[in-house]
Amino acid sequence: MPRYLTMIRVDEKNSPEGGPSPEMGERMGALLEEITKAGVMLETAGLTPNAEGTRVHWEGGRLSVTDGPFTEAKEVVGGYSITQCKDRAEAVEWASRFLKVHDEQWTVTAEVREIIEG
């Protein structure tokens, strides 16, 4: 079965202060339990804010390293999951369900991409 990387993109500047509500945390916990019991979830985690990140860039034969924050970034990858699904449609369905657990004031995008094997 194919594996999929889902990158959760968030707008850090417009994320609710204080993070997720307790109700959202409960909904997310229930969904993560369901997807794990279904044997689909292989790995998932949130990421530190972009201010704590470092970019390593290669261009024109030169390497540069820049510490965050990265002000030009509107959306940043705030978390990820690796799932094993029968097809892309199933991976998109799980990603859609994950987005729907967020409270209305959140702006969240999921990018689902198949992992190339071997």
C-alpha positions in Angstrom: 0.0 0.0 0.0 1.3 3.5 -0.8 2.5 5.9 1.9 1.6 9.6 1.9 3.2 12.6 3.5 0.7 15.2 4.6 2.1 18.6 5.5 -0.1 20.8 7.6 0.4 24.4 6.7 -0.6 27.2 9.1 -0.5 30.9 9.0 1.4 31.6 12.2 0.5 35.3 12.2 -3.2 34.6 12.3 -3.3 31.5 14.5 -5.4 31.9 17.7 -3.4 33.1 20.7 -3.0 30.3 23.2 -3.2 27.6 20.6 -6.0 25.1 20.2 -9.1 25.2 22.4 -9.6 22.3 24.8 -12.5 21.1 22.6 -10.4 21.1 19.5 -7.7 19.1 21.4 -10.4 16.5 22.3 -11.6 16.3 18.7 -8.0 15.9 17.5 -7.2 13.3 20.0 -10.3 11.2 19.1 -9.4 11.4 15.4 -5.8 10.5 15.9 -6.9 7.5 18.0 -9.3 6.5 15.2 -6.8 6.8 12.4 -4.2 4.9 14.5 -6.6 2.0 15.3 -7.5 1.8 11.6 -3.8 1.0 11.0 -3.4 4.1 8.7 -1.2 6.4 10.8 2.5 5.6 10.7 3.8 8.8 12.3 2.6 12.3 13.1 4.0 15.3 15.0 3.7 19.1 15.3 6.7 21.3 14.5 8.3 24.2 16.4 7.5 27.8 15.1 9.4 29.0 12.0 11.2 31.5 14.3 13.1 28.4 15.8 13.9 27.0 12.4 17.0 27.1 10.2 17.1 27.2 6.4 20.0 25.6 4.5 20.1 26.8 0.8 22.2 25.7 -2.1 22.5 28.0 -5.2 25.1 28.7 -7.7 27.6 26.4 -6.0 27.3 28.2 -2.7 25.7 27.2 0.6 24.0 29.5 2.9 22.5 29.0 6.4 19.8 31.3 7.7 18.1 31.2 11.1 14.4 32.0 11.5 12.1 33.7 11.7 11.4 33.9 8.0 9.2 37.0 7.5 8.4 36.3 3.9 6.7 33.1 4.7 2.9 33.5 5.0 2.2 29.8 5.6 4.6 27.5 7.3 4.6 23.7 7.8 3.3 23.4 11.4 3.1 19.6 11.5 3.1 16.5 9.4 1.8 12.9 9.2 2.9 9.8 7.3 0.0 7.5 6.5 -0.4 4.3 4.7 -3.6 4.3 2.6 -5.1 2.3 -0.2 -5.0 5.3 -2.5 -4.8 9.1 -2.7 -8.5 9.5 -2.2 -8.3 7.8 1.2 -5.3 9.9 2.2 -7.1 13.1 1.2 -10.2 12.0 3.2 -8.1 11.6 6.4 -6.4 14.9 5.8 -9.9 16.6 5.3 -11.1 15.1 8.5 -8.1 16.4 10.3 -8.7 19.9 9.0 -12.3 19.8 10.1 -11.4 19.3 13.7 -9.9 22.8 13.8 -12.0 25.6 15.3 -13.4 28.1 12.7 -10.8 30.9 13.5 -7.9 28.6 12.2 -6.6 28.9 8.7 -5.0 25.5 7.9 -4.1 23.8 4.6 -3.1 20.2 4.1 -0.8 19.2 1.3 -0.9 15.4 0.6 1.8 13.8 -1.5 2.6 10.2 -2.2 6.0 9.0 -1.0 8.1 7.5 -3.8 9.1 4.0 -2.7 12.5 2.5 -3.4 
